[in-house]
Amino acid sequence: EVFEYLYHSMRDLRKEVFKALYLNSQNQIIETEDLFHGTVNSSAVSPREVVESTLKHNAVSLIFAHNHPSGVSEPSQADLRITERLKSALALVDIRVLDHVVVATEGSVSLAERNLL
Protein backbone atom coordinates (compact mmCIF):
# COMPACT_ATOMS: atom_id res chain seq x y z
CA GLU A 1 0.00 0.00 0.00
CA VAL A 2 2.86 2.38 0.84
CA PHE A 3 4.51 1.83 -2.56
CA GLU A 4 1.22 2.42 -4.37
CA TYR A 5 0.59 5.62 -2.43
CA LEU A 6 4.11 6.93 -3.08
CA TYR A 7 4.03 6.01 -6.75
CA HIS A 8 0.69 7.64 -7.46
CA SER A 9 1.40 10.76 -5.41
CA MET A 10 4.96 11.40 -6.62
CA ARG A 11 5.52 9.94 -10.10
CA ASP A 12 4.44 13.02 -12.07
CA LEU A 13 6.11 15.73 -9.96
CA ARG A 14 8.28 18.01 -12.09
CA LYS A 15 10.81 18.81 -9.34
CA GLU A 16 12.40 16.60 -6.72
CA VAL A 17 10.53 16.26 -3.44
CA PHE A 18 11.99 14.42 -0.44
CA LYS A 19 9.25 12.96 1.76
CA ALA A 20 9.15 11.23 5.14
CA LEU A 21 6.54 8.81 6.41
CA TYR A 22 6.71 8.81 10.21
CA LEU A 23 5.76 5.53 11.87
CA ASN A 24 4.78 4.46 15.38
CA SER A 25 5.97 1.29 17.15
CA GLN A 26 3.42 -0.81 15.20
CA ASN A 27 4.70 0.60 11.87
CA GLN A 28 1.50 2.58 11.38
CA ILE A 29 1.79 5.94 9.69
CA ILE A 30 1.59 8.84 12.13
CA GLU A 31 2.13 11.53 9.49
CA THR A 32 3.63 12.14 6.07
CA GLU A 33 5.59 15.26 5.31
CA ASP A 34 7.34 16.79 2.31
CA LEU A 35 10.64 17.77 3.93
CA PHE A 36 12.63 19.23 1.06
CA HIS A 37 11.87 20.57 -2.40
CA GLY A 38 14.57 20.71 -5.04
CA THR A 39 15.21 21.23 -8.70
CA VAL A 40 14.57 18.93 -11.63
CA ASN A 41 17.55 16.76 -10.67
CA SER A 42 18.49 17.32 -7.04
CA SER A 43 17.30 18.18 -3.57
CA ALA A 44 19.36 19.32 -0.58
CA VAL A 45 18.57 17.17 2.46
CA SER A 46 19.64 18.19 5.97
CA PRO A 47 20.10 15.32 8.47
CA ARG A 48 19.65 17.77 11.35
CA GLU A 49 16.23 18.88 10.10
CA VAL A 50 15.19 15.27 9.50
CA VAL A 51 16.13 14.29 13.08
CA GLU A 52 14.29 17.33 14.51
CA SER A 53 11.15 16.60 12.50
CA THR A 54 11.18 12.91 13.40
CA LEU A 55 11.47 13.69 17.11
CA LYS A 56 8.70 16.30 16.80
CA HIS A 57 6.39 13.61 15.42
CA ASN A 58 7.45 11.17 18.16
CA ALA A 59 8.17 8.54 15.50
CA VAL A 60 10.14 5.36 16.24
CA SER A 61 10.89 4.60 12.61
CA LEU A 62 10.35 6.08 9.19
CA ILE A 63 10.36 5.56 5.47
CA PHE A 64 11.93 8.07 3.12
CA ALA A 65 10.84 8.65 -0.44
CA HIS A 66 11.83 10.99 -3.19
CA ASN A 67 11.05 11.25 -6.86
CA HIS A 68 13.25 11.37 -9.94
CA PRO A 69 11.62 13.76 -12.43
CA SER A 70 13.84 12.24 -15.15
CA GLY A 71 11.53 9.22 -15.13
CA VAL A 72 14.32 6.79 -14.18
CA SER A 73 13.85 5.17 -10.77
CA GLU A 74 17.39 3.77 -10.42
CA PRO A 75 18.97 5.17 -7.20
CA SER A 76 22.02 7.37 -7.68
CA GLN A 77 25.20 7.30 -5.62
CA ALA A 78 24.00 10.56 -4.02
CA ASP A 79 20.75 8.81 -3.03
CA LEU A 80 22.72 6.01 -1.36
CA ARG A 81 25.04 8.46 0.43
CA ILE A 82 22.23 10.60 1.89
CA THR A 83 20.35 7.50 2.97
CA GLU A 84 23.40 6.29 4.89
CA ARG A 85 23.93 9.73 6.46
CA LEU A 86 20.28 9.91 7.56
CA LYS A 87 20.32 6.36 8.86
CA SER A 88 23.45 7.08 10.94
CA ALA A 89 22.08 10.36 12.31
CA LEU A 90 18.76 8.82 13.28
CA ALA A 91 20.42 5.78 14.86
CA LEU A 92 21.99 8.13 17.42
CA VAL A 93 18.50 8.77 18.81
CA ASP A 94 17.25 5.17 18.37
CA ILE A 95 15.11 5.80 15.29
CA ARG A 96 15.15 3.21 12.51
CA VAL A 97 15.02 3.87 8.79
CA LEU A 98 12.92 1.08 7.32
CA ASP A 99 13.22 2.04 3.66
CA HIS A 100 14.02 4.72 1.12
CA VAL A 101 11.89 4.53 -2.00
CA VAL A 102 12.84 6.22 -5.27
CA VAL A 103 9.78 7.01 -7.38
CA ALA A 104 9.69 7.74 -11.12
CA THR A 105 7.27 7.37 -13.98
CA GLU A 106 8.80 3.97 -14.84
CA GLY A 107 8.16 2.63 -11.34
CA SER A 108 9.60 2.62 -7.83
CA VAL A 109 12.77 1.18 -6.33
CA SER A 110 13.01 0.16 -2.67
CA LEU A 111 16.51 0.35 -1.19
CA ALA A 112 15.43 -2.11 1.51
CA GLU A 113 14.33 -4.68 -1.08
CA ARG A 114 17.74 -4.34 -2.75
CA ASN A 115 19.52 -4.75 0.62
CA LEU A 116 21.01 -1.26 0.31
CA LEU A 117 20.00 -0.07 3.78
N, CA and C atoms as a LAMMPS dump frame, in Angstrom:
ITEM: TIMESTEP
0
ITEM: NUMBER OF ATOMS
351
ITEM: BOX BOUNDS ff ff ff
-5.0000000000000000e+02 5.0000000000000000e+02
-5.0000000000000000e+02 5.0000000000000000e+02
-5.0000000000000000e+02 5.0000000000000000e+02
ITEM: ATOMS id mol type element x y z
1 1 1 N 0.82 -1.202 0
2 1 2 C 0 0 0
3 1 3 C 0.862 1.263 0
4 2 1 N 1.972 1.22 0.764
5 2 2 C 2.861 2.382 0.837
6 2 3 C 3.455 2.676 -0.543
7 3 1 N 3.916 1.625 -1.238
8 3 2 C 4.51 1.829 -2.559
9 3 3 C 3.497 2.405 -3.547
10 4 1 N 2.265 1.906 -3.486
11 4 2 C 1.217 2.418 -4.374
12 4 3 C 0.948 3.891 -4.094
13 5 1 N 0.824 4.232 -2.814
14 5 2 C 0.588 5.622 -2.432
15 5 3 C 1.719 6.516 -2.932
16 6 1 N 2.963 6.11 -2.676
17 6 2 C 4.106 6.927 -3.083
18 6 3 C 4.167 7.068 -4.602
19 7 1 N 3.956 5.974 -5.293
20 7 2 C 4.028 6.011 -6.754
21 7 3 C 2.983 6.962 -7.334
22 8 1 N 1.755 6.823 -6.901
23 8 2 C 0.688 7.645 -7.465
24 8 3 C 0.765 9.106 -7.028
25 9 1 N 1.33 9.369 -5.875
26 9 2 C 1.399 10.756 -5.406
27 9 3 C 2.659 11.487 -5.855
28 10 1 N 3.682 10.746 -6.316
29 10 2 C 4.96 11.396 -6.618
30 10 3 C 5.467 11.214 -8.046
31 11 1 N 4.934 10.291 -8.801
32 11 2 C 5.52 9.944 -10.1
33 11 3 C 5.521 11.079 -11.111
34 12 1 N 4.555 11.973 -11.056
35 12 2 C 4.442 13.023 -12.067
36 12 3 C 4.948 14.389 -11.605
37 13 1 N 5.58 14.449 -10.439
38 13 2 C 6.106 15.73 -9.96
39 13 3 C 7.239 16.191 -10.875
40 14 1 N 7.29 17.471 -11.153
41 14 2 C 8.281 18.011 -12.087
42 14 3 C 9.597 18.394 -11.417
43 15 1 N 9.588 18.515 -10.093
44 15 2 C 10.807 18.813 -9.335
45 15 3 C 10.947 17.782 -8.234
46 16 1 N 12.18 17.591 -7.77
47 16 2 C 12.402 16.598 -6.716
48 16 3 C 11.764 17.029 -5.406
49 17 1 N 11.12 16.071 -4.77
50 17 2 C 10.532 16.258 -3.441
51 17 3 C 11.018 15.099 -2.586
52 18 1 N 11.521 15.421 -1.39
53 18 2 C 11.986 14.417 -0.443
54 18 3 C 10.955 14.345 0.672
55 19 1 N 10.389 13.159 0.863
56 19 2 C 9.253 12.963 1.763
57 19 3 C 9.633 11.983 2.879
58 20 1 N 9.011 12.173 4.036
59 20 2 C 9.153 11.226 5.143
60 20 3 C 7.787 10.721 5.558
61 21 1 N 7.722 9.429 5.82
62 21 2 C 6.538 8.811 6.406
63 21 3 C 6.937 8.401 7.817
64 22 1 N 6.368 9.053 8.81
65 22 2 C 6.705 8.812 10.208
66 22 3 C 5.839 7.679 10.743
67 23 1 N 6.468 6.728 11.415
68 23 2 C 5.764 5.532 11.873
69 23 3 C 5.835 5.37 13.383
70 24 1 N 4.793 4.768 13.957
71 24 2 C 4.782 4.455 15.381
72 24 3 C 5.407 3.072 15.605
73 25 1 N 5.328 2.564 16.817
74 25 2 C 5.97 1.287 17.152
75 25 3 C 5.303 0.089 16.474
76 26 1 N 4.097 0.263 15.942
77 26 2 C 3.423 -0.806 15.198
78 26 3 C 3.551 -0.607 13.682
79 27 1 N 4.465 0.265 13.284
80 27 2 C 4.701 0.605 11.872
81 27 3 C 3.463 1.173 11.182
82 28 1 N 2.643 1.861 11.946
83 28 2 C 1.499 2.576 11.384
84 28 3 C 1.926 4.015 11.122
85 29 1 N 1.411 4.582 10.048
86 29 2 C 1.792 5.943 9.687
87 29 3 C 1.17 6.943 10.654
88 30 1 N 2.022 7.742 11.261
89 30 2 C 1.592 8.842 12.125
90 30 3 C 1.296 10.061 11.261
91 31 1 N 2.212 10.331 10.321
92 31 2 C 2.132 11.531 9.495
93 31 3 C 3.038 11.353 8.292
94 32 1 N 2.714 12.035 7.208
95 32 2 C 3.627 12.138 6.074
96 32 3 C 3.959 13.611 5.892
97 33 1 N 5.171 13.872 5.432
98 33 2 C 5.594 15.264 5.306
99 33 3 C 6.584 15.407 4.154
100 34 1 N 6.355 16.42 3.317
101 34 2 C 7.343 16.787 2.314
102 34 3 C 8.392 17.631 3.033
103 35 1 N 9.599 17.088 3.163
104 35 2 C 10.636 17.768 3.933
105 35 3 C 11.442 18.769 3.117
106 36 1 N 11.769 18.391 1.882
107 36 2 C 12.63 19.233 1.059
108 36 3 C 12.127 19.241 -0.372
109 37 1 N 12.232 20.405 -0.995
110 37 2 C 11.874 20.57 -2.399
111 37 3 C 13.141 20.989 -3.127
112 38 1 N 13.347 20.425 -4.301
113 38 2 C 14.566 20.706 -5.036
114 38 3 C 14.299 21.168 -6.446
115 39 1 N 15.278 20.864 -7.292
116 39 2 C 15.207 21.228 -8.697
117 39 3 C 14.77 20.003 -9.497
118 40 1 N 14.962 20.055 -10.79
119 40 2 C 14.57 18.926 -11.629
120 40 3 C 15.472 17.714 -11.438
121 41 1 N 16.656 17.906 -10.827
122 41 2 C 17.55 16.759 -10.669
123 41 3 C 18.248 16.654 -9.317
124 42 1 N 17.862 17.458 -8.356
125 42 2 C 18.489 17.32 -7.035
126 42 3 C 17.642 17.993 -5.963
127 43 1 N 17.964 17.612 -4.724
128 43 2 C 17.297 18.178 -3.566
129 43 3 C 18.288 18.152 -2.412
130 44 1 N 18.457 19.265 -1.724
131 44 2 C 19.363 19.319 -0.579
132 44 3 C 18.62 18.806 0.65
133 45 1 N 19.201 17.807 1.304
134 45 2 C 18.575 17.172 2.462
135 45 3 C 19.466 17.394 3.676
136 46 1 N 18.9 17.906 4.743
137 46 2 C 19.642 18.188 5.97
138 46 3 C 19.333 17.13 7.033
139 47 1 N 20.334 16.316 7.415
140 47 2 C 20.096 15.323 8.468
141 47 3 C 19.586 15.948 9.764
142 48 1 N 20.087 17.109 10.119
143 48 2 C 19.649 17.771 11.352
144 48 3 C 18.142 18.042 11.324
145 49 1 N 17.653 18.581 10.214
146 49 2 C 16.227 18.88 10.1
147 49 3 C 15.385 17.611 10.096
148 50 1 N 15.913 16.544 9.513
149 50 2 C 15.192 15.269 9.504
150 50 3 C 15.07 14.732 10.924
151 51 1 N 16.16 14.771 11.688
152 51 2 C 16.127 14.293 13.078
153 51 3 C 15.144 15.132 13.891
154 52 1 N 15.206 16.446 13.768
155 52 2 C 14.294 17.328 14.509
156 52 3 C 12.832 17.015 14.185
157 53 1 N 12.53 16.865 12.908
158 53 2 C 11.152 16.6 12.504
159 53 3 C 10.672 15.24 12.994
160 54 1 N 11.55 14.253 12.945
161 54 2 C 11.185 12.909 13.397
162 54 3 C 10.896 12.904 14.892
163 55 1 N 11.707 13.592 15.66
164 55 2 C 11.468 13.693 17.107
165 55 3 C 10.186 14.463 17.402
166 56 1 N 9.93 15.505 16.624
167 56 2 C 8.705 16.302 16.799
168 56 3 C 7.459 15.434 16.615
169 57 1 N 7.52 14.495 15.683
170 57 2 C 6.386 13.613 15.416
171 57 3 C 6.362 12.396 16.343
172 58 1 N 7.362 12.288 17.21
173 58 2 C 7.452 11.175 18.157
174 58 3 C 7.448 9.817 17.439
175 59 1 N 8.112 9.767 16.296
176 59 2 C 8.171 8.54 15.501
177 59 3 C 9.289 7.632 16.008
178 60 1 N 9.096 6.327 15.862
179 60 2 C 10.137 5.364 16.236
180 60 3 C 10.858 4.809 15.011
181 61 1 N 10.242 5.001 13.852
182 61 2 C 10.887 4.604 12.605
183 61 3 C 10.283 5.429 11.48
184 62 1 N 10.892 5.346 10.32
185 62 2 C 10.345 6.076 9.188
186 62 3 C 10.761 5.474 7.864
187 63 1 N 10.066 5.918 6.85
188 63 2 C 10.357 5.558 5.473
189 63 3 C 10.582 6.864 4.721
190 64 1 N 11.672 6.919 3.968
191 64 2 C 11.93 8.071 3.119
192 64 3 C 11.475 7.757 1.703
193 65 1 N 11.14 8.793 0.976
194 65 2 C 10.844 8.646 -0.443
195 65 3 C 11.213 9.941 -1.137
196 66 1 N 11.662 9.813 -2.344
197 66 2 C 11.825 10.986 -3.191
198 66 3 C 11.625 10.568 -4.632
199 67 1 N 11.336 11.537 -5.457
200 67 2 C 11.054 11.253 -6.856
201 67 3 C 12.238 11.637 -7.731
202 68 1 N 12.298 11.006 -8.888
203 68 2 C 13.246 11.366 -9.942
204 68 3 C 12.434 11.885 -11.131
205 69 1 N 12.38 13.202 -11.316
206 69 2 C 11.615 13.756 -12.43
207 69 3 C 12.1 13.274 -13.801
208 70 1 N 13.313 12.749 -13.874
209 70 2 C 13.844 12.239 -15.145
210 70 3 C 13.054 11.043 -15.652
211 71 1 N 12.299 10.399 -14.759
212 71 2 C 11.535 9.222 -15.135
213 71 3 C 12.241 7.918 -14.835
214 72 1 N 13.521 7.977 -14.46
215 72 2 C 14.319 6.785 -14.183
216 72 3 C 14.379 6.576 -12.67
217 73 1 N 13.952 5.412 -12.212
218 73 2 C 13.854 5.165 -10.77
219 73 3 C 15.133 4.597 -10.144
220 74 1 N 16.147 4.342 -10.938
221 74 2 C 17.393 3.769 -10.415
222 74 3 C 18.035 4.739 -9.425
223 75 1 N 18.351 4.282 -8.189
224 75 2 C 18.974 5.166 -7.197
225 75 3 C 20.372 5.594 -7.626
226 76 1 N 20.688 6.846 -7.368
227 76 2 C 22.016 7.371 -7.683
228 76 3 C 22.955 7.143 -6.498
229 77 1 N 24.232 7.376 -6.718
230 77 2 C 25.197 7.3 -5.617
231 77 3 C 24.87 8.349 -4.562
232 78 1 N 24.404 9.512 -4.99
233 78 2 C 24.004 10.555 -4.024
234 78 3 C 22.825 10.079 -3.178
235 79 1 N 21.893 9.356 -3.772
236 79 2 C 20.753 8.806 -3.026
237 79 3 C 21.245 7.829 -1.955
238 80 1 N 22.183 6.988 -2.312
239 80 2 C 22.723 6.005 -1.364
240 80 3 C 23.487 6.694 -0.24
241 81 1 N 24.262 7.733 -0.586
242 81 2 C 25.04 8.457 0.434
243 81 3 C 24.131 9.167 1.438
244 82 1 N 23.1 9.876 0.951
245 82 2 C 22.231 10.603 1.888
246 82 3 C 21.435 9.628 2.741
247 83 1 N 21.065 8.502 2.182
248 83 2 C 20.351 7.495 2.974
249 83 3 C 21.226 7.01 4.119
250 84 1 N 22.475 6.753 3.843
251 84 2 C 23.397 6.293 4.887
252 84 3 C 23.629 7.376 5.942
253 85 1 N 23.762 8.625 5.508
254 85 2 C 23.925 9.735 6.464
255 85 3 C 22.708 9.872 7.368
256 86 1 N 21.513 9.8 6.775
257 86 2 C 20.283 9.91 7.558
258 86 3 C 20.136 8.731 8.506
259 87 1 N 20.42 7.559 8.03
260 87 2 C 20.321 6.357 8.858
261 87 3 C 21.259 6.464 10.068
262 88 1 N 22.477 6.927 9.85
263 88 2 C 23.451 7.084 10.939
264 88 3 C 23.012 8.151 11.935
265 89 1 N 22.522 9.279 11.424
266 89 2 C 22.083 10.364 12.305
267 89 3 C 20.897 9.934 13.163
268 90 1 N 19.943 9.256 12.551
269 90 2 C 18.756 8.821 13.283
270 90 3 C 19.063 7.69 14.267
271 91 1 N 20.037 6.869 13.957
272 91 2 C 20.416 5.776 14.864
273 91 3 C 20.918 6.323 16.194
274 92 1 N 21.493 7.515 16.184
275 92 2 C 21.989 8.125 17.423
276 92 3 C 20.87 8.401 18.425
277 93 1 N 19.643 8.535 17.919
278 93 2 C 18.497 8.77 18.807
279 93 3 C 17.507 7.603 18.727
280 94 1 N 18.016 6.425 18.376
281 94 2 C 17.247 5.171 18.372
282 94 3 C 16.019 5.195 17.46
283 95 1 N 16.172 5.791 16.284
284 95 2 C 15.108 5.801 15.294
285 95 3 C 15.596 5.016 14.085
286 96 1 N 14.764 4.088 13.617
287 96 2 C 15.145 3.209 12.505
288 96 3 C 14.616 3.722 11.177
289 97 1 N 15.447 3.612 10.159
290 97 2 C 15.025 3.874 8.786
291 97 3 C 14.651 2.527 8.186
292 98 1 N 13.381 2.353 7.846
293 98 2 C 12.916 1.079 7.315
294 98 3 C 13.113 0.96 5.816
295 99 1 N 13.056 2.088 5.107
296 99 2 C 13.223 2.038 3.661
297 99 3 C 13.439 3.444 3.12
298 100 1 N 13.944 3.496 1.917
299 100 2 C 14.022 4.72 1.119
300 100 3 C 13.569 4.303 -0.269
301 101 1 N 12.495 4.902 -0.729
302 101 2 C 11.886 4.532 -2.002
303 101 3 C 12.137 5.653 -3.011
304 102 1 N 12.632 5.272 -4.181
305 102 2 C 12.842 6.223 -5.273
306 102 3 C 11.702 6.011 -6.274
307 103 1 N 10.972 7.082 -6.544
308 103 2 C 9.778 7.014 -7.381
309 103 3 C 10.037 7.739 -8.701
310 104 1 N 9.618 7.121 -9.794
311 104 2 C 9.693 7.744 -11.118
312 104 3 C 8.539 7.222 -11.959
313 105 1 N 8.373 7.793 -13.123
314 105 2 C 7.266 7.371 -13.978
315 105 3 C 7.387 5.904 -14.374
316 106 1 N 8.617 5.379 -14.442
317 106 2 C 8.8 3.97 -14.838
318 106 3 C 8.564 2.992 -13.699
319 107 1 N 8.398 3.492 -12.491
320 107 2 C 8.161 2.626 -11.339
321 107 3 C 8.884 3.123 -10.108
322 108 1 N 8.962 2.266 -9.099
323 108 2 C 9.604 2.617 -7.831
324 108 3 C 10.679 1.59 -7.493
325 109 1 N 11.704 2.06 -6.793
326 109 2 C 12.768 1.176 -6.328
327 109 3 C 12.875 1.322 -4.814
328 110 1 N 12.86 0.202 -4.116
329 110 2 C 13.014 0.16 -2.67
330 110 3 C 14.458 -0.2 -2.342
331 111 1 N 15.138 0.673 -1.597
332 111 2 C 16.507 0.353 -1.188
333 111 3 C 16.52 -0.829 -0.242
334 112 1 N 15.496 -0.969 0.59
335 112 2 C 15.429 -2.115 1.514
336 112 3 C 15.322 -3.429 0.74
337 113 1 N 14.485 -3.46 -0.289
338 113 2 C 14.333 -4.68 -1.083
339 113 3 C 15.625 -5.064 -1.796
340 114 1 N 16.452 -4.072 -2.091
341 114 2 C 17.735 -4.336 -2.749
342 114 3 C 18.871 -4.539 -1.734
343 115 1 N 18.52 -4.596 -0.452
344 115 2 C 19.52 -4.745 0.62
345 115 3 C 20.563 -3.642 0.598
346 116 1 N 20.124 -2.412 0.348
347 116 2 C 21.014 -1.258 0.307
348 116 3 C 20.859 -0.366 1.536
349 117 1 N 20.163 -0.842 2.543
350 117 2 C 20.001 -0.068 3.785
351 117 3 C 20.912 -0.614 4.859
